[in-house]
Amino acid sequence: MVVRNTVILIIHFLDKWLHKISMGNKGEALRQRIIAAADELFYQQGYEHTSFSDIADVVGISRGNFYYHFKSKDEILNAVIDTRIAGIEVMLDEWDEKFTDPLQRLYYYIDMLLRAQEKIRLHGCPIGSLCTELAKTNHEMLNDANKMFTVFRDWLMVQLNLLGVKKNVKRIAMHFIARVQGIVTVTNAFEDKEFLQQEVKQLKKWLDDEVLASSHQ
């Protein structure tokens, strides 16, 4: 019930925005509503545990109208992954504009854990949980889903380069992501936000030490 109410609230706010869209764009507007609902449901209850009916009920459309836009759940998954990747790219561009110092950008990346700590406590990481779920069944879209991590990894490598890190940049970036994912997984498992807050401090200390050591090599 909590999941359903949360998704309905998200769709309600999306509806207010979509109301401003012209009649000629109604089809695309409905498609975006379906993607938004599926995105949140996949995150909160998992891809396998989300049905066509779940998504259609949240959006408030018939299954026939639903099938007009998406013929299969894999089509929806593909759209959700594309939407998430686009969202990540926009977010990282905004961070680049917000901070001129690459170290501050990396701190802000770490602080993302604090900004999302309640969702993390309840549902884990939207990227990690989806990739793990798809990996269990060797789903054909696993590589596409992994691109979400790749976008972050490539961005982290750019920031580390700007900080003067020249050696093992990819390894450090991957370790960075792994530590973030580990923090998220344990926080979600124990529903322990205090642990998350402590680990954020430790991760920043690791970053300072790693950057200092690597930039002098």
Secondary structure, DSSP 8 states (H G I E B T S, - for coil): -HHHHHHHHHHHHHHHHHTTS-GGGHHHHHHHHHHHHHHHHHHHH-STT--HHHHHHHHT--HHHHHHH-SSHHHHHHHHHHHHHHHHHHHHHHHHHH-SSHHHHHHHHHHHHHHTHHHHHHH--HHHHHHHHHHHTT-TTHHHHHHHHHHHHHHHHHHHHHTT--SSHHHHHHHHHHHHHHHHHHHHHHT-HHHHHHHHHHHHHHHHHHHHHHHT-
